[in-house]
Amino acid sequence: MTPVTATRRIPKFLKNRAVQRFLESTSGLIGLGITISIVLAALLAPVLNPYDPASDRNYAIRLQGPSLEHWFGADGLGRDILTLVWYGLRTSLVIGLVSVLIGLLIGVTLGLSAGYFRGWVETVIGWITDVLLAFPSILLAIAVVTVTGPSVLSVMFAVGVVQVPKFIRLTRSMVLSLREQEFIQTVRAFGAKSPRIVFLHILPASLAPLVVQATLAIGTSTLEAAGLGFLGLGAQPPTPELGTMLSDAFKGGYSLSAPWTIVFPGLFITLTVLAFNLLGDGLRDALDPKGSR
């Protein structure tokens, strides 16, 4: 096989410089590997575990340690912890993804408006951003859940609201740097209307940093959702969730007598946050090489 033939057989997407930079990023590849493993475990939870997280309880194995039958042991209600972790991962990932989507849609829309139209629009949106940033993120999320009531949907909305000001500021800064550039001025000179300029020219040019921020935000959203679950404001029984599992273990006083009830849920919260942070670092290095460390 000649070198020319071998080069031709390389998939086109692998020749992309951004893809090549990502493949050279150790942190990005590790993050991608952990993320894929976690997502697959969450999706395949019914296949990987023969137990039902809501109904399968065996009080004879209550607080039993890790064994060949129950790899992560059992909790205070005789439920298989491995099963709860897999299903809890599914809940946590859904909350993280949906909340970031909420924050992304609202934040990008407001950021585009503030950066492009300026004037009173920018002033009002700036006030909204400052008010949201004045509260610590977990306190803001608690306030929203307190008003809407504890549930998975409430947590999604609450954590999404926490993400909004981050996306507003990032999008606004990108728009301000792009709106006066030559290619935007040229499009404007040809008579393009504001919506066309914003959504077909400015927004696509801003996607790289937004993708990176969204990836990092999934990790922080998962952590904030776990915090709300630990406080009893997250997913309600019988829905399994990692933060709720930690809360149940601490309330039952199992931290010393049955540490596996705390170690495994906490470990997977840490792994999830770490995975998306590493993946975000890799994407940042790939999509923004000037900002690479």
Salt bridges, closest charged atoms under 4 A:
GLU69 OE2 - HIS70 NE2 3.78
ASP75 OD2 - ARG79 NE 2.81
ASP80 OD1 - HIS70 ND1 2.90
GLU122 OE1 - ARG118 NE 2.74
GLU122 OE2 - ARG172 NH2 2.58
ASP130 OD1 - ARG169 NH2 3.64
GLU180 OE2 - ARG179 NH1 2.76
ASP281 OD1 - ARG284 NH2 3.15
ASP281 OD2 - ARG293 NH2 3.78
